[in-house]
């Protein structure tokens, strides 16, 4: 028996391929390359677009530490969560007109004698003094994120506080 002759390598287009197919493939490859480059390099060396620490009143951290409360890892919450939290806060947390309460997700520790929370997840509500008042008090409450029950709250004088 004789061996069949090997087929010669075919050069050129695959049967059924049209020039339009090559153009579509190149456009598709360029699109995905551009999208990948955008995703990889977008936002590089830029800070977070949400700076929740700048929303806090001056002297906030020092005032809380003076009362034995520390916090870590602030992050914003959705507007629906803000509405729920404000609906469950005590009446002494009512914000004066012209003041928007600040609600942030955090963890806190309380070293006061009557409470012992260590790295407890919470929603922090801050009701600052109105901008028109030179002195006044700042109300702060830490609420349980699931039941919205107040875990601890405090008030400090905002007069003369500095960052």
N, C-alpha and C positions, 0 to 999 in steps of 0.2 A: 504494500500500500504506500501510496505516496502521501507525504505530509502536505497539508494545505498551506498555501503561501501566506505568510504573515501580511496582515493588512497594513497598508501605509498610513502613517499618522495624517489625519486630516487637518488641514490648516483653514482658518477662516471661521465664519460664524457657525454656530450650532444650527442644525436644521430647525426651521420654524422661528428663529430669532430675527427680529426686525430691528432696524437702527433705532426706532423709538424706544425699544426695551433698554438699550444701552444708555440712552439719555435719561430715562426715568431712574435707572439704577444709580447713575452718577449724581443726579439731583437728590435722591434719597440718601446717599452716603454723605453728601455735603451737609444736608440738613441735620443728620444725626451727629456729625462731627462738630458742627456749630453749636448744637444744643448741649452736647457734652462739655465743650469748652466754656460755654456760658455758665453751666451749673458748677463746674469745678472752680472757676475764677470769680464768680459773682460774690461780692461781699468779703473778699479776701482783705485782711488787714483793716476791716471796719469794725467799730464797736457795735454792741447790740443796739437795735433800734428802739428798745424799750429800756429806759433808765428809771426804774422805780425808786431808786434811792434819792433822786433829785426831787421827788414828790413829797418827801417827808419834811416836816418842819425843822428849822434850825435847832441844833442841840438835841435832837430826838434820841439818838443812840446813848449819849452821855446821861440824859435824864432817866432813861429806862435802867441803865446800868446802876445808877445811884439808888434805884429802888429794888435792885436785885434781879432784874429781868434782862435776859440777853436773847437775841434772835439771830437767825442765820437763814440764808437762801431765800431772799424775797423774790416773788414772781407775781405778775399780774393775774387777775382772774377774769372770767367772762362776765359780761354785763348782767346776765341772768343770775349768776352767783352773787354779784353785788346786790341786786335787788332782794334776793333771798336773805342774805346776811343782814341787810339794813331793816328788813321786816322783822327780824328776830332779835335785834339789839335792844338793850334796855332803854327806857325813856331818858335816862341821863346821858345817853349817847346821841340824842337828837342834835343835829347840826343847826347852828344859827343860820339865818338867811344869808345867802351869798357864799356859803362854805360847802364844798363838796367833800363828804367823807372819803377817805382813802381805804380801800379794801385790798389786801395782798395776802397771798399764800406764803406761809413761812413755817419754821419750826422754832420753838422757844424753850427756854429754861427759866424757871422761877425759883430763886433761892430764898424766898421769904419764909418766915417761920411757920406760917399756916398753910403753905402750899409747897409741893415738891414735884415739879414737872421737869423732866430732863429730856431735851430734844423731842418735844411733843409737837406733832404736826398740828397746825392751827391756821385759822383765818384771822388775820390781824386787821382790826378796824381802828383807824386813826381819825379823830375829829379835831382838826387844828382850829386855832383861834382865827377869827375873821382878820383879813389883811388890814382892815381899818383900825383895829385895836392894837395899841403898842404893848399892852400886857393882857394877859388872860391865861386860861388854862387849856391844856391839850388832853383830851380823853383818849385812852388806848384800851382796847379790849382784845383778848385772844379767845376765839370761839372754836369749838369742836367742828371740824369740817363736815361731819355727817349729820349731827343733831342740831347744830347751831347754838348749843348751850354755851354760856359764858364760862370759860375755864378760869380766867383771872382778868381783872381790869384795874386800871390805875389812872390817876389824873396827876399831871404835873404842871407847874407854872411855866408858861412859855416866855415870861418876861426875862429879857436879857440873855436868853439862851443863844449860844453861837454854835455853828456847825460842828 
